[in-house]
Amino acid sequence: MKEWLLGMLVVAVSLGIYWLVFSVDEDEISAAPVRLTITAPATNSTVELHDVIRGRVSNPAVAEVWVVIHPVQSVDCWLQKPALVSADGSWMATVQFGKGEGEGSSGGLPYEVRALAGLRQPPIPGKTNCWPEAEVISRALYVKRN
């Protein structure tokens, strides 16, 4: 009797696994919501004039991730060059926080940072409205310039 129950359990588990693997439609997978996160630097950390922003996108097929820098005291945002997205969904972008010493330094000022994917307008790095329309927008990261 025990052998029969064990055999039935193995069959049931095997059928369940088969159903899970082969019943998911590819369209359902591609329609899953994309998550975009910023993983570094940490919130409330201090950044340099030129610094690296790192993150993850849940669907590595997303070809472009863009980072937008918003000086909190300004109404403007600055679209940076596109991030480099790896096959595992990790991405990184080198960005600029404000002006350098010779340009009227932005040292000590707070910034809001967001990552975007699926921009609705053709992206052109530089000054832009806050926030460009996109299919996916990360949560805000707040940092302070060194």
Secondary structure, 3 states (H helix, E strand, C coil): CHHHHHHHHHHHHHHHHHHHHHCCCHHHHHCCCCCEEEEECCCCCEECCEEEEEEEECCCCCCCEEEEEEECCCCCEEECCCCEECCCCEEEEEEECCCCHHHCCCCCCEEEEEEEEEECCCCCCEEECCCCCEEEECCCEEEEEC
